[in-house]
Amino acid sequence: MTAANPSVLLIHGAFSRGAHFDAWRQGFERAGFSCVAPTLQGHEPSERAAVAGLSMTDYEATLEAIRSRLVTPPVIAGHSMGGLLAQRLAASGP
């Protein structure tokens, strides 16, 4: 990644997970961007029952922790529920 390239944070939707962004993540990485596409808690097949006890605030806290570890302020993109999370995250920081 060059200093000019921002990080990219991709946020999946309600019935998805980070791996669904693999082709996008790989494309950004080939282009020289640092890119992450995490799976939100409760969205791995083995964790489905846990999702009932989670809130948007829980997801935001997880995403904020990820954003804080990125080298540059990220470009944030999300799909479906991830789009709402992307907007909320973008409104709360750089």
C-alpha positions as CSV (number, residue, x, y, z in Angstrom):
1,M,0.0,0.0,0.0
2,T,1.3,3.5,-0.8
3,A,0.8,6.4,1.4
4,A,-1.8,7.8,-1.0
5,N,-4.0,4.8,-0.8
6,P,-6.6,4.7,2.0
7,S,-7.6,1.5,3.7
8,V,-10.9,-0.1,2.6
9,L,-13.3,-1.6,5.1
10,L,-16.1,-3.8,3.6
11,I,-19.1,-4.6,5.8
12,H,-21.4,-7.4,4.9
13,G,-25.2,-7.7,5.4
14,A,-27.4,-9.5,7.8
15,F,-27.4,-12.9,6.2
16,S,-23.8,-12.8,5.0
17,R,-20.2,-12.9,6.2
18,G,-16.9,-11.3,5.3
19,A,-15.8,-14.1,3.0
20,H,-18.6,-13.0,0.5
21,F,-16.4,-10.0,-0.2
22,D,-13.3,-12.1,-1.0
23,A,-13.2,-11.2,-4.7
24,W,-13.6,-7.5,-3.9
25,R,-11.0,-7.6,-1.1
26,Q,-8.5,-9.3,-3.4
27,G,-9.1,-6.8,-6.2
28,F,-8.5,-3.9,-3.8
29,E,-5.4,-5.6,-2.5
30,R,-4.0,-6.2,-6.0
31,A,-4.6,-2.5,-6.7
32,G,-2.4,-1.6,-3.7
33,F,-5.0,-0.9,-1.0
34,S,-5.1,-2.4,2.5
35,C,-8.5,-4.0,2.6
36,V,-10.4,-5.8,5.4
37,A,-13.8,-7.6,5.2
38,P,-14.5,-8.9,8.7
39,T,-17.2,-11.3,9.6
40,L,-19.5,-9.7,12.2
41,Q,-20.1,-11.7,15.4
42,G,-23.0,-14.1,15.2
43,H,-22.7,-14.5,11.4
44,E,-20.5,-17.6,11.1
45,P,-22.7,-20.7,10.6
46,S,-21.6,-22.1,14.0
47,E,-22.7,-18.8,15.8
48,R,-26.2,-18.3,14.3
49,A,-27.9,-18.6,17.7
50,A,-25.8,-15.8,19.2
51,V,-27.0,-13.2,16.7
52,A,-30.4,-12.8,18.5
53,G,-28.6,-11.2,21.5
54,L,-26.6,-8.7,19.4
55,S,-27.4,-5.1,18.5
56,M,-26.3,-2.5,16.0
57,T,-24.3,-1.0,18.8
58,D,-22.4,-4.3,19.3
59,Y,-21.5,-4.4,15.6
60,E,-20.5,-0.7,15.7
61,A,-18.1,-1.3,18.6
62,T,-16.5,-4.2,16.8
63,L,-16.1,-2.2,13.6
64,E,-14.7,0.8,15.5
65,A,-12.1,-1.5,17.0
66,I,-11.2,-2.7,13.5
67,R,-11.1,0.9,12.1
68,S,-8.8,2.0,14.9
69,R,-6.2,-0.6,13.9
70,L,-6.1,0.5,10.3
71,V,-3.1,2.5,9.1
72,T,-5.1,5.1,7.3
73,P,-8.8,6.3,7.7
74,P,-10.7,3.8,5.6
75,V,-13.1,4.1,2.7
76,I,-16.1,2.3,4.2
77,A,-18.6,0.3,2.0
78,G,-21.3,-1.9,3.1
79,H,-24.1,-4.1,1.7
80,S,-27.6,-4.1,3.1
81,M,-27.3,-4.0,7.0
82,G,-23.6,-3.4,6.4
83,G,-24.6,-0.2,4.5
84,L,-26.4,1.1,7.5
85,L,-23.4,0.2,9.7
86,A,-21.1,1.9,7.2
87,Q,-23.1,5.1,7.4
88,R,-23.1,5.1,11.2
89,L,-19.4,4.3,11.4
90,A,-18.6,7.0,8.8
91,A,-20.6,9.6,10.8
92,S,-18.6,8.8,14.0
93,G,-15.1,9.3,12.9
94,P,-12.6,10.1,10.1
